[in-house]
Every structure is written in structure tokens, then in C-alpha cells.
Amino acid sequence: MIKKNSSIFHFAIIFILILEIRTQLSDESEFLIDRSKRGLTYVPKDLSLETTILDISYNYISELQMPDILSLSKLKVLIISHNRIQYLDLSVFKFNQELEYLDLSHNNLEKISCHPTLNLKHLDLSFNAFDALPICQEFGNMSQLEFLGLSATQLQKSSVQSITRLHISKVLLVLGDTYGEREDAESLQDLKTQSLHIVFPTGKEFHFNLDVSVSTTVSLELSNIKCVLDDNGCSYFENVLSKLQKNSRLSNLTLNNIEITWNSFITILQLVWRTNIEYFSISNVKLQGYLDSRDFEYSDTSLKALSIHKVVHDVFSLPQGYVYKILSDMNIQHLTVSAAHMFHMVCPSQISPFLYLNFSNNLLTDTVFKNCANLANLKTLILQKNQLKELINIVHMTQEMKSLQQLDVSQNSLVYDESEGNCPWARNLLSLNMSSNILTDSVFRCLPPRIKVLDLHNNRIRSIPKEVTGLETLQELNLASNSLAHLPGCRILSSLSILIIDYNSISNPSADFFQSCQKIRSLKAGNNPFQCSCELREFIQSVGQVSSDVVEGWPESYKCDYPESYKGSPLKDFHVSELSCNTALLIVTIVVPGLVLAVAVTVLCIYLDLPWYLRMVCQWTQTRRRARNVPLEERQRTLQFHAFISYSGHDSAWVKNELIPNLEKEDIRICLHERNFVAGKSIVENIINCIEKSYKSIFVLSPNFVQSEWCHYELYFAHHNLFHEGSDNLILILLEPIPQYSIPSSYHKLRALMAQRTYLEWPKEKSKHGLFWANLRASINIKLMGKAAEVCYTEI
């Protein structure tokens, strides 16, 4: 029987396989239904007839019957792993002719009944409770089968005969807890597969003789190897490995979940060294016991790469120098020792063929490979996640590595002090990863001279110093998760094509970035605190002018952070007018229409004589207001006439034909000298009497008026009465224009009145006469008391 609590590693293998199949089958026509981890005890009845992928794993389903999936004629993938199925008749899939992928792993299956019509590409029956291999005769007809997962507690060569004609890409064989009681060591020899993964019983000492050297296998993976109690070391497992030499095609060997002694570990390395294996990987290793010093034979090997991952050991008095020496002197090209708690690594004793070294996730310090000149061929060095402190020490370490092109010192505690002097990096170093350290702006003064790819994300960088030189070859730069406030220009980064600068403090990226960086083909600047303002508007416009492939994460990763009203809004939805952002344009927009309006008004005024109309309306309004302010009885008590008219005899025709008729028809009494001057009185006395008895004095001004001396006298007396009475009794009518030079210097009263007082101008256009008469009548309209003389006017 197989334990249900299999290792996490095995779950990961199955999960990866599922993902691969999903990727292969996923296109626009696929219809996926995921009902995993729902606590189901039976197959759901509400499944769509269009279902092509059904995942009902991690439930409590105990049986699968034909009616459960009969209607799913388009079903291609069925994942029913991690349930409680004990028995299955494959005829339930009789009507699912499209079915290609069937995962029944991690159930309680003890028996299956086969059906001849199935032609699957992927069938997984691993991690179940089968005693014998669940291989039906009908399996031999699955010509498309690429993956086959099996479980068994006993193996027999005859059980495999049904599928020996098939060439299966990968076979997963999980052996039950009781495996080994009746073992047929040759049971797998007729199997034809390129990749074979055998999972031995968990926690059980390896006392098996199974021959895993299948002739067609290129890649072999063995899991759950434990041999710590055997007095002869790991003899059984060593015997299994020694048989691998028979398979000349085998090039990849992977060992998972190993628990052995230190001596057996070195012995296994030595055994593999002598085979045809080129790539050897060991993971999840637990080492026990002590290590005896002995020579390691490096000659006659086909091995190119050795990977040792996740090593724990319970012996602290181990001669680590011996282990380090074995590893450093290996004549292979690729070596990985990660998560192994290594404190140090020694320099190879001679020029090493190493091209690739990976010592990530260990405890190495700055002294590693100090003054080591025997790594001249090394091209890639990974020291990620160690205890490195001083960058300058790493610089000097690489100085002797003449061929080094790629260096990864990320996830350490590196700092750089400019006072430590120059940085003599390896001259061929092209790619440098210094992410997740404690580096600041000064690191840009300590970079390799020919660097092309630089990763500095998750440091403490605020800016790129402007005076930095030597970055002309840099093509890819990662500055994510720092504290930069601006996008760097390309003045010193003339070859930059890829820039990653997301998760910084950039609020207003430069709008001319794409003009400065002509070679940029990928920019990732999302998830920054963008301030949505006029400056950002220009950057948004520049983004719209480049190819959509250039700005990664646009628009979902680019959102406003300020102001609050826009917070969380995508930058592509932020719009602000050109007018509100361009001060010069705003001024022009306001001033130009204002000037145009002023010019238009001026032209209209000149063309339509609008000022005259306005002036007349203003005078009429003022006259009405003044009339309301003087008490009515006071005005009416002494007045006999509405107006006294003074004019030149040369203008009498206009007065008698235009002025008098238009006033008298409205019952306005006008004083004219022909009838109202008293005989026997002087002309001056009559003029004064007429002015005093009239509400207003009207003066018809013209060049003729200026030449009349009596008109000037009348004007003088009327002006004197204006100041004496304190009222505004003068009305000036400009019949014809009077040039200033034509007014005699002695007529200073006339000059003063024309300069100080508003006068009514007689319009030449007949259309304006109506308004003129209305304005004049309004200025002299008052109700007179008593009987007055008929008419009084003066003609001089």
C-alpha cells in the first residue's frame, strides 16, 4: 500500500504536468470548469455540455460512473486526482471520444477494468493502491500515449509486455510501501521511454536490486533514497548506479530526497563520474556520519554539469576543506551548490574548466575566491543570497577572472564607499546583478567599463549622478523599487534600450524622455506616485506617440496618486486642456479676442455713430434726474416760458423751420424777442428778463453765433444766472462745428462752456432727428403756473 502523505516534491511534479497539458490544450475554443477543493462527494450534475476541461481534484469523490460524464462529449481533459476512488471501469469514458488527458493519481484505486476504445495522450494512475502494475492489454493500442503514471507494490516483467511496443515520452512509476518482498530486477528492461522517474517507498532503507538502466532512457530520475543503516554503506544503491554504465544513451540523472552518509555521498559522486552521464542533479540531501579523507579520481568522465541543491547535515566537525577541494577541482564546466550552508569555497588548485558556478543561498563571505587566478575560464558566477558585505572586495575578486561575463551578487548586504578608490572590475563583465542590497547613488561610480545589463532594483538609489561616465555601452537597466524621483535621461546612457523603473517615487516623468532615449524599446515605469498635472499631460501624450509594445504595463499599472480627486484613475483617462497648461496660449486666448472685440466695437461706433447716440441718451437721463431733484413748486413759481432761444440771424431759417415747430407742437412755450421784448427797455434788460422768466436758455451755436456780439452777451448773462441761481439752465445746441481757432480770444466764456459743458449736436442724418427732439424736449419739459406770454425769442 502507498502512503497518502507523499512528499511535496511529488505533488509539484504532478502539478507541473497538469499545467503543461492545460497549456497545450488551452485556446479560445476550450471551456474550463474548475470544481477542485469544493468538498464534493460526487461529480456535479450541472456541468455545461460545452465542457472541454474539468478539474474536480482535491474532493471526496468515491466513485465515477458513466452517467456522471455521459453528456460531456467534448471533454478533453479530466483531472480527478486526490479523491477517494477505489475502483474504476474505464468503459465509463465510452462516449467521451475526445478525451486525451486523464489524471487519476492520488486516489485509493486497487483495480481498474479496461476499455479498448481509449486513445489517451496522458494517463496518470500513480500514487494509488495497486499491487501489480495496472497495465491492461488495451493500453498497447494507445499509440498517442506520451505520459504514463503507474503505481505498484510488486513488479513483473510480464506486466510490462502489453506496452513494450509503445514509445512513451515519460513514465512515472511509484513503488508502494511493501515493494521489495517479491522483486523482479529485470521487470523494466523491455520498457521503451525517453524519461523514467521511479519513486521508491518513503522512509524505507534502500535494499532493492531493480535494474533501472532501461536502454532507451535518456533521462532518469530516482526519488526517496535512504541508506544510513547499512554496514556496507549504500551498497544496494551503489550497485543500481553501477549498472547505468550499460545504457550509453543515458545523459541525465536526477536524485531526489536522499538520506545517506557522507562517505556514501562521495562514493556516489565517484560512481557517476565514470558513467556516460553528462548532467547530474541532486536535491533535498540529508547527510550523516563522518567523512574519511580519500582521493577523488577526476579522469575519464563525461560529466558536464553537477547540481547539488538543499543540503543539510548533522555533523559539525566535518573537514569542510576536503569537501571544498573535491568540488573546486572538478573538471566539469557547470557546478551548482545551493542552499547547502557553505561557509567558504577554495580556489581550484589549477586552471579550472569551470564556465558556470552557482553558489547561491549559502553563507559565503567577501573572502571567497580572494586572489584566485585559476578561474580564468569562468563566464558566469552566481553568489546570490550569501553574506557578502563590501562591494570593493567583490570587485577585486573578479579582477582575476579574465573571462567573466555574468555576475550575480543579489540579495546580499553590499555597500560601496567612494573613498575606497577605483573599481578594477573584470574587463569582459557584461551582465551584473546587484539587486536587493544596500547600495546608493555612489554605485554608479563603481561599474564595469563594458557593462551591458545592470540590475540594481531594490536598493537605496535616489538618482543617477550627472557627472558619471562610462555607461555608453549599457543597454538594459533595472532600477525598480528604489527612490528615484525622475526618469533618467540618455545623455550618459546613449545605448539604453530597456529601462525598468517601476515602484519608485516618480511623480512627474519627463515628457522628452522618448526624444532623449531614441533607442529605447521597452520602458516599465508603472506603480509610481504619479501627480496628475500639466507636466504629466505632456508625458501621457508622448506615450501615445510610441509603439504600444514599448511601454510595458500600460495602462493598468499607470495610475494617478495625486490629487485626491484623480487618485486611482488610469493616466490614460486623465485629460486637461492645452489652454489651462500653456500660459502663453492662455494670455493670447484672452488678449487677442479682447483686442478684436475692441476693434470691432470701435469700427461699429464709427460706422453707426454710436457715441452720438450714447451721448444723447446720457444727456437726456441726466436732465430727467436733475429735474426730479428740484422741488416742483419752486421751479414753477416764477417761470413763464419753457425756454429762451438765442441764435444768430444767419441761422433763423433753421430755428423757425425746425426748432420752434418741433417744440411748440408739444405745448412748449418758447420766449422769442420778436413778441416778448418790452418796448422802451434796453436790449440788455430785455435779454435778462427773458432769461430769468425762462426755465432754460437755449443757445444755437454755429460759426455765425461766434461772430455775433449780442449772442455773446446773452450767453454771458445766462452763464451768470447759472451761478447766481445755482441751477443748470443752459442748453447748448451745436448746429455746425466751430473750430477752436475761430473763437475770438475775448469770448472766454464761450471757450469755457464748450470745454466744460455737454452740448447737443444737431445730426445731419434725418434718422437721428427723432432722438434729438426727444432729448431736447425732455430737458425743458416742466409744468408752468399762471399765464405766460405767447412767445419770446431773440434774433441778433
Secondary structure as UniProt FT lines:
FT   HELIX           8..25
FT   TURN            28..29
FT   STRAND          32..34
FT   TURN            36..37
FT   TURN            49..50
FT   STRAND          53..55
FT   HELIX           66..69
FT   TURN            70..71
FT   TURN            73..74
FT   STRAND          77..79
FT   STRAND          87..89
FT   HELIX           90..93
FT   TURN            94..95
FT   TURN            97..98
FT   STRAND          101..103
FT   STRAND          111..113
FT   TURN            116..117
FT   STRAND          122..124
FT   HELIX           137..141
FT   TURN            143..144
FT   STRAND          147..152
FT   HELIX           157..163
FT   TURN            164..165
FT   STRAND          168..175
FT   TURN            177..180
FT   TURN            185..190
FT   STRAND          193..199
FT   TURN            202..203
FT   TURN            215..216
FT   STRAND          219..227
FT   TURN            231..232
FT   HELIX           235..242
FT   HELIX           243..246
FT   TURN            248..249
FT   STRAND          252..261
FT   HELIX           262..273
FT   STRAND          279..288
FT   STRAND          305..313
FT   HELIX           320..328
FT   STRAND          334..338
FT   STRAND          356..358
FT   TURN            366..371
FT   TURN            376..377
FT   STRAND          380..382
FT   HELIX           391..398
FT   TURN            399..400
FT   TURN            402..403
FT   STRAND          406..408
FT   HELIX           418..420
FT   TURN            427..428
FT   STRAND          431..433
FT   HELIX           441..445
FT   TURN            449..450
FT   STRAND          453..455
FT   TURN            466..467
FT   TURN            472..473
FT   STRAND          476..478
FT   TURN            494..495
FT   STRAND          498..500
FT   TURN            511..512
FT   HELIX           513..516
FT   TURN            518..519
FT   STRAND          522..524
FT   STRAND          530..531
FT   HELIX           534..544
FT   TURN            548..550
FT   TURN            552..557
FT   STRAND          559..562
FT   HELIX           564..566
FT   TURN            567..568
FT   HELIX           571..573
FT   HELIX           578..581
FT   HELIX           583..608
FT   HELIX           610..629
FT   HELIX           632..636
FT   STRAND          641..647
FT   HELIX           649..651
FT   HELIX           652..654
FT   HELIX           655..659
FT   HELIX           660..664
FT   TURN            665..667
FT   STRAND          670..671
FT   HELIX           673..676
FT   TURN            679..680
FT   HELIX           683..693
FT   STRAND          694..701
FT   HELIX           703..706
FT   HELIX           709..725
FT   STRAND          730..734
FT   HELIX           740..742
FT   TURN            745..746
FT   HELIX           748..756
FT   STRAND          760..761
FT   HELIX           766..768
FT   HELIX           769..780
FT   STRAND          792..795
//
